[in-house]
Amino acid sequence: MKMTRRDVLIGATATAALAPLPVQAQTPEVVIGVIYPLSGASAQMGVDAQKSFETALDVINRNQVFDLPLAKGEGLPGLGGAKVRLVFADHQADPQKGRAETERLITQEKVCAVVGTYQSAVAVTVSQICERYQVPFISADNSSPSLHRRGLKFYFRAAPHDEMFSAAMFNFFDAMKKKGSKIETLSLFHEDTIFGTDSANAQLALAKERGYKVVADIKYRANSPSLTAEVQQLKAANADVLMPSSYTTDGILLVKTMAELGYKPHAIVAQDAGFSEKALYDAVGDKLEGVISRGSFSLDLAKKRPMVGVVNDMFKKRSGKDFNDYSSRQFMGLIVMADAINRAKSTDGEKIRQALVATDMPGDHTIMPWKRVKFDAQGQNNDADPVLLQYVNKNFVTIFPEQAAVAEAIWPMK
């Protein structure tokens, strides 16, 4: 039988149809929502947070040579090398905006997890939406103790809360008293959102328990245009230690008002927040030599764990800044979440939640001075050891606890 050219073409077409189609190399994505203030008074915090999360993304998605989870290799091996993609949302420091943006991230952007939020008041609404949709939420840098005590199953916090931070402060006071320092009276100064209120409640309870007298307990309106009356009260009380719980703009106004009214505290031991921010020290750092702030992160740790310096350099190339208490916690928040998604081998919310519950990350596999990351039944890591840092010659040095300290505390402050 003679085959025509037409028969050959038909036969070739049929053979091609029966042959398996070439498999196109497609790497799936894992989409995580990140919600921060990217506009408004706290916008700089959101900008810095973006740099922290992008640094963590470099660790997860690119091959690195240090001992952080997911650093070696590219992407998530538990999901076939899937790369992580972040979707950023702006909550503008508004809890209701946070609620709406979280819902958008989940329903429209199809994120499998959420990380946030800087302001604790926003974390309240964000975590409630995540709970409703059964999407895991890591509270990267929120410190209000009440956040993990609401019976939520999808809420997790790897970092310390303010009761843990405040306990470190009072442990420091006790240690300084044993060395002969006079520390008997305290002035509390705190803003009126959940952060300031929870912080003050923790400090009041510890003062009573440890035998310190609170001579002033001043709650002020967040973002107040004037703090003159409040600073006059602080000056009149003249406590041995001033303990502010304030975000950046309020902290700057506080320090400027103290200078205007001639109030020079013997010592300031701050609940982080604004007192960990470069913007505050750029504005009023000349008036804060010797101020002490609690923290989670110590760059001094790089001397014992070189990886800390390497990761800090990665962040600094992006941001022009060293890691601080917030940016380091943000970085670790994404690492912990991505590690859980990788172990879950799934983007299903319940499976990720179960993997978070099972987390047991050694401290030396983090950039933090923590014992480990392991969550209790309420989603809180109780092994996140705080440190106290003192601002000396335009740098922070670790002064407490003893095992982490690289310098003796200057007391009283200059």
C-alpha positions as CSV (number, residue, x, y, z in Angstrom):
1,M,0.0,0.0,0.0
2,K,1.4,3.3,-1.0
3,M,1.4,6.0,1.7
4,T,0.8,9.5,0.6
5,R,2.3,12.6,2.3
6,R,-1.1,13.3,3.7
7,D,-1.1,9.8,5.5
8,V,2.3,10.6,7.0
9,L,1.1,13.9,8.4
10,I,-2.0,12.4,9.9
11,G,0.0,9.5,11.4
12,A,2.5,11.9,12.9
13,T,-0.3,14.0,14.4
14,A,-2.0,11.0,16.0
15,T,1.3,9.8,17.5
16,A,1.9,13.2,18.9
17,A,-1.5,13.2,20.5
18,L,-0.9,9.9,22.2
19,A,2.6,11.0,23.5
20,P,2.7,12.5,27.0
21,L,2.9,16.3,27.0
22,P,6.2,17.7,28.3
23,V,5.9,18.6,32.0
24,Q,6.5,22.3,32.5
25,A,8.7,23.1,35.6
26,Q,6.3,25.0,37.9
27,T,7.3,25.9,41.4
28,P,4.2,26.5,43.5
29,E,4.0,29.6,45.8
30,V,3.2,29.8,49.5
31,V,1.5,33.1,50.1
32,I,1.8,34.7,53.6
33,G,0.1,38.0,54.6
34,V,2.1,40.6,56.5
35,I,0.1,43.5,58.1
36,Y,1.8,46.6,59.4
37,P,1.3,50.4,59.5
38,L,2.7,51.5,56.2
39,S,1.2,55.0,56.3
40,G,0.4,57.5,59.1
41,A,2.4,58.3,62.2
42,S,3.8,54.8,62.5
43,A,4.7,54.4,58.8
44,Q,8.5,54.2,59.5
45,M,7.9,51.2,61.6
46,G,6.1,49.5,58.7
47,V,8.8,50.4,56.3
48,D,11.5,48.9,58.6
49,A,9.2,45.8,59.1
50,Q,9.1,45.3,55.3
51,K,12.9,45.2,55.3
52,S,12.9,42.7,58.1
53,F,10.5,40.4,56.3
54,E,12.4,40.7,53.0
55,T,15.6,39.7,54.9
56,A,13.8,36.6,56.2
57,L,12.6,35.9,52.7
58,D,16.2,35.9,51.5
59,V,17.0,33.3,54.1
60,I,14.0,31.1,53.1
61,N,14.0,31.4,49.4
62,R,17.8,31.6,48.7
63,N,20.6,29.2,49.7
64,Q,22.5,30.4,52.7
65,V,25.3,28.9,54.8
66,F,24.2,29.4,58.4
67,D,22.2,27.4,60.8
68,L,18.8,29.0,60.7
69,P,15.7,26.9,59.7
70,L,15.3,26.8,55.9
71,A,18.5,28.7,55.3
72,K,20.2,25.8,53.4
73,G,18.6,25.2,50.1
74,E,16.0,27.2,48.3
75,G,12.3,27.5,49.3
76,L,10.4,25.0,51.4
77,P,11.6,21.4,50.8
78,G,8.4,20.1,52.5
79,L,6.5,21.6,49.6
80,G,8.8,20.6,46.8
81,G,10.9,23.7,47.0
82,A,8.0,26.1,46.9
83,K,9.0,29.7,47.3
84,V,7.4,32.0,49.8
85,R,5.7,35.2,48.5
86,L,4.6,38.0,50.9
87,V,1.6,40.2,50.5
88,F,1.9,43.4,52.5
89,A,-1.2,45.2,53.9
90,D,-1.4,48.6,55.6
91,H,-3.5,48.8,58.8
92,Q,-2.6,52.5,59.4
93,A,-2.5,51.8,63.2
94,D,-6.3,51.4,63.1
95,P,-7.8,48.2,64.6
96,Q,-10.8,48.3,62.3
97,K,-8.7,48.9,59.2
98,G,-6.6,45.9,60.5
99,R,-9.7,43.8,60.6
100,A,-10.8,44.7,57.1
101,E,-7.3,44.3,55.6
102,T,-6.9,40.9,57.2
103,E,-10.2,39.7,55.8
104,R,-9.0,41.0,52.3
105,L,-5.7,39.1,52.7
106,I,-7.5,35.9,53.5
107,T,-10.5,36.0,51.1
108,Q,-8.9,37.8,48.1
109,E,-5.2,37.3,48.3
110,K,-5.7,33.7,49.5
111,V,-2.9,33.8,52.1
112,C,-2.3,30.7,54.2
113,A,-1.0,32.5,57.2
114,V,-0.6,36.1,58.6
115,V,2.2,37.8,60.5
116,G,1.9,41.2,62.2
117,T,1.3,43.9,63.6
118,Y,3.4,46.3,65.7
119,Q,0.4,47.8,67.7
120,S,-1.1,45.4,70.2
121,A,-4.5,47.1,69.7
122,V,-4.5,46.1,66.1
123,A,-3.3,42.5,66.9
124,V,-6.6,42.1,68.8
125,T,-8.8,42.5,65.7
126,V,-6.3,40.8,63.3
127,S,-6.1,37.7,65.4
128,Q,-9.9,37.5,65.7
129,I,-10.3,37.5,61.9
130,C,-7.6,34.8,61.6
131,E,-9.4,32.7,64.2
132,R,-12.7,33.0,62.4
133,Y,-11.1,31.8,59.1
134,Q,-8.8,29.3,60.8
135,V,-5.7,30.9,59.4
136,P,-2.6,30.8,61.7
137,F,-1.4,34.2,63.0
138,I,2.0,34.9,64.4
139,S,2.1,37.9,66.7
140,A,5.7,38.8,65.8
141,D,6.3,41.9,67.9
142,N,3.1,42.6,70.0
143,S,3.9,42.5,73.7
144,S,0.5,42.8,75.6
145,P,0.1,39.8,77.8
146,S,-3.6,39.6,77.4
147,L,-3.3,38.7,73.7
148,H,-2.5,35.0,74.2
149,R,-5.1,34.6,77.0
150,R,-8.3,34.8,74.9
151,G,-8.7,31.2,74.2
152,L,-7.6,31.5,70.5
153,K,-6.3,28.3,68.8
154,F,-4.7,30.0,65.8
155,Y,-2.7,32.7,67.8
156,F,1.0,32.2,68.4
157,R,3.8,34.4,69.8
158,A,7.4,33.4,69.7
159,A,8.7,36.6,71.5
160,P,8.3,37.6,75.2
161,H,5.3,39.6,76.5
162,D,5.3,42.5,78.9
163,E,5.0,40.5,82.0
164,M,8.2,38.7,81.0
165,F,9.9,41.9,80.0
166,S,8.8,43.6,83.2
167,A,10.0,40.7,85.3
168,A,13.5,41.1,83.7
169,M,13.4,44.8,84.8
170,F,12.6,44.0,88.4
171,N,15.2,41.2,88.5
172,F,17.7,43.9,87.4
173,F,16.5,46.3,90.1
174,D,16.9,43.6,92.7
175,A,20.4,42.8,91.4
176,M,21.4,46.5,91.5
177,K,20.1,46.9,95.0
178,K,22.3,44.0,96.1
179,K,25.2,45.9,94.7
180,G,24.3,49.0,96.8
181,S,22.2,51.1,94.4
182,K,19.3,53.1,95.9
183,I,16.1,51.9,94.0
184,E,13.0,52.3,96.2
185,T,10.5,54.4,94.2
186,L,9.1,54.1,90.7
187,S,7.1,56.4,88.4
188,L,5.0,54.6,85.7
189,F,4.2,56.5,82.5
190,H,2.0,54.7,80.0
191,E,-0.2,55.4,77.0
192,D,-3.9,54.4,77.1
193,T,-4.1,51.6,74.5
194,I,-3.8,47.9,75.4
195,F,0.0,48.1,75.2
196,G,0.4,50.8,77.8
197,T,-2.4,49.5,80.0
198,D,-1.1,45.9,80.1
199,S,2.4,47.1,80.7
200,A,1.4,49.3,83.6
201,N,-0.7,46.5,85.2
202,A,2.3,44.1,85.0
203,Q,4.6,46.7,86.5
204,L,2.2,47.5,89.3
205,A,1.8,43.9,90.2
206,L,5.6,43.3,90.2
207,A,6.3,46.4,92.3
208,K,3.8,45.2,95.0
209,E,5.3,41.7,94.9
210,R,8.9,42.9,95.1
211,G,8.5,45.7,97.6
212,Y,8.9,48.8,95.4
213,K,6.8,51.9,95.9
214,V,5.0,53.4,92.9
215,V,4.9,57.2,93.6
216,A,3.3,58.1,90.2
217,D,1.1,56.0,87.9
218,I,0.3,58.3,84.9
219,K,-1.9,57.2,82.0
220,Y,-1.9,59.6,79.1
221,R,-3.8,59.7,75.8
222,A,-1.8,58.2,73.0
223,N,-0.5,60.7,70.4
224,S,-1.3,63.5,72.8
225,P,-0.4,67.0,71.5
226,S,1.0,68.0,74.9
227,L,2.5,66.1,77.9
228,T,3.3,69.2,80.1
229,A,0.9,68.4,82.9
230,E,2.0,64.8,83.0
231,V,5.7,65.7,83.1
232,Q,5.0,68.1,85.9
233,Q,3.6,65.2,87.9
234,L,6.6,63.1,87.1
235,K,9.0,65.9,88.2
236,A,7.1,66.4,91.5
237,A,7.2,62.6,92.2
238,N,11.0,62.5,91.5
239,A,11.1,58.7,91.6
240,D,14.3,56.7,91.6
241,V,13.3,55.2,88.3
242,L,11.0,56.5,85.5
243,M,9.4,53.6,83.6
244,P,7.8,54.8,80.3
245,S,5.6,52.6,78.0
246,S,5.3,54.8,74.9
247,Y,5.5,54.6,71.1
248,T,7.9,56.7,69.2
249,T,6.2,60.0,68.7
250,D,5.0,60.1,72.3
251,G,8.5,59.1,73.6
252,I,10.0,62.0,71.6
253,L,7.5,64.4,73.1
254,L,8.1,63.1,76.6
255,V,11.8,63.6,76.4
256,K,11.5,67.1,74.9
257,T,9.0,68.1,77.5
258,M,11.2,66.8,80.3
259,A,14.1,69.0,79.0
260,E,11.8,72.0,78.7
261,L,10.6,71.6,82.3
262,G,14.1,70.7,83.7
263,Y,13.2,67.2,84.8
264,K,16.2,64.9,84.8
265,P,15.3,61.4,86.1
266,H,17.9,59.5,88.1
267,A,17.3,56.6,85.7
268,I,14.9,55.6,82.9
269,V,14.1,52.0,82.3
270,A,11.7,51.8,79.3
271,Q,9.3,49.2,78.0
272,D,10.9,49.2,74.6
273,A,8.4,50.5,71.9
274,G,9.6,54.0,71.0
275,F,12.7,53.7,73.1
276,S,14.1,51.0,70.8
277,E,13.6,53.1,67.7
278,K,16.3,54.9,65.8
279,A,13.9,57.8,65.0
280,L,13.6,58.6,68.7
281,Y,17.4,58.7,69.2
282,D,17.9,60.7,66.1
283,A,15.5,63.3,67.6
284,V,16.5,63.3,71.3
285,G,19.3,60.9,71.8
286,D,21.6,63.6,73.2
287,K,19.2,63.7,76.2
288,L,19.2,60.0,76.7
289,E,22.7,58.9,77.5
290,G,22.4,55.9,79.9
291,V,18.7,55.2,79.2
292,I,17.9,51.5,79.6
293,S,15.3,49.6,77.5
294,R,14.2,46.0,77.6
295,G,14.5,44.0,74.5
296,S,14.6,40.6,72.8
297,F,17.6,41.1,70.6
298,S,21.3,41.7,71.4
299,L,23.7,42.4,68.6
300,D,26.4,41.6,71.2
301,L,25.3,38.0,70.7
302,A,27.2,38.0,67.4
303,K,30.5,37.7,69.4
304,K,29.3,34.2,70.5
305,R,27.2,33.4,67.5
306,P,28.7,34.8,64.3
307,M,25.5,34.0,62.3
308,V,23.8,36.9,64.1
309,G,26.2,39.4,62.6
310,V,25.9,37.9,59.2
311,V,22.0,38.2,59.2
312,N,22.3,41.6,60.7
313,D,24.5,42.7,57.8
314,M,21.9,41.4,55.4
315,F,19.2,43.5,57.1
316,K,21.5,46.5,57.3
317,K,22.1,46.4,53.5
318,R,18.4,46.8,53.0
319,S,17.5,49.2,55.7
320,G,20.7,51.1,56.6
321,K,20.1,50.1,60.3
322,D,21.1,47.4,62.6
323,F,18.4,45.0,63.9
324,N,16.6,46.3,66.9
325,D,14.1,44.7,69.3
326,Y,11.2,45.0,66.7
327,S,13.0,44.2,63.5
328,S,14.6,41.1,65.0
329,R,11.3,39.8,66.3
330,Q,9.6,40.4,62.9
331,F,12.4,38.5,61.2
332,M,12.0,35.5,63.5
333,G,8.2,35.7,63.2
334,L,8.4,34.9,59.5
335,I,11.1,32.2,60.0
336,V,9.0,30.4,62.6
337,M,5.9,30.6,60.4
338,A,7.7,29.3,57.3
339,D,9.3,26.5,59.3
340,A,5.9,25.4,60.5
341,I,4.4,25.5,56.9
342,N,7.4,23.5,55.7
343,R,6.9,20.8,58.4
344,A,3.2,20.8,57.7
345,K,3.9,20.1,54.0
346,S,0.7,21.9,53.4
347,T,-0.9,25.3,53.2
348,D,-4.0,24.1,55.0
349,G,-4.6,26.2,58.1
350,E,-5.3,23.4,60.5
351,K,-2.2,21.5,59.4
352,I,0.0,24.6,59.8
353,R,-1.6,25.2,63.3
354,Q,-0.7,21.6,64.3
355,A,2.9,22.1,63.1
356,L,3.2,25.4,65.1
357,V,1.9,23.5,68.2
358,A,4.7,21.0,67.6
359,T,7.5,23.6,67.1
360,D,10.6,23.0,69.2
361,M,13.4,25.2,67.8
362,P,16.7,25.4,69.7
363,G,17.8,28.9,70.7
364,D,21.1,28.6,68.8
365,H,19.0,28.1,65.6
366,T,17.6,31.6,66.0
367,I,19.2,35.1,66.0
368,M,17.9,35.7,69.5
369,P,19.3,35.1,73.0
370,W,16.4,32.7,73.7
371,K,16.5,29.2,75.1
372,R,14.2,27.9,72.4
373,V,10.9,28.4,70.6
374,K,8.2,26.1,71.9
375,F,4.6,27.2,72.3
376,D,2.4,26.5,75.4
377,A,-1.3,25.6,75.2
378,Q,-2.1,29.3,74.7
379,G,0.4,29.8,71.9
380,Q,3.0,31.6,73.9
381,N,6.7,30.8,73.9
382,N,7.8,31.0,77.5
383,D,11.5,30.4,76.7
384,A,12.1,33.7,75.0
385,D,14.5,35.3,77.5
386,P,14.5,39.1,77.5
387,V,17.6,41.3,77.8
388,L,18.2,44.8,79.1
389,L,20.1,47.2,76.9
390,Q,21.7,50.5,77.8
391,Y,22.3,53.4,75.4
392,V,25.9,54.4,75.7
393,N,27.9,56.5,73.2
394,K,25.2,56.3,70.6
395,N,25.0,52.4,70.8
396,F,23.1,49.9,72.8
397,V,25.1,47.4,75.0
398,T,23.7,44.4,76.8
399,I,23.8,44.9,80.6
400,F,21.5,42.2,81.9
401,P,21.1,39.3,82.6
402,E,24.6,38.4,83.7
403,Q,25.0,35.5,81.2
404,A,24.3,37.8,78.3
405,A,25.9,41.1,79.6
406,V,28.9,42.6,77.9
407,A,29.1,45.7,80.1
408,E,28.2,46.8,83.6
409,A,25.2,49.1,84.0
410,I,25.9,52.9,84.4
411,W,23.7,53.9,87.3
412,P,22.3,56.5,87.7
413,M,22.2,57.6,84.1
414,K,24.3,60.5,83.1
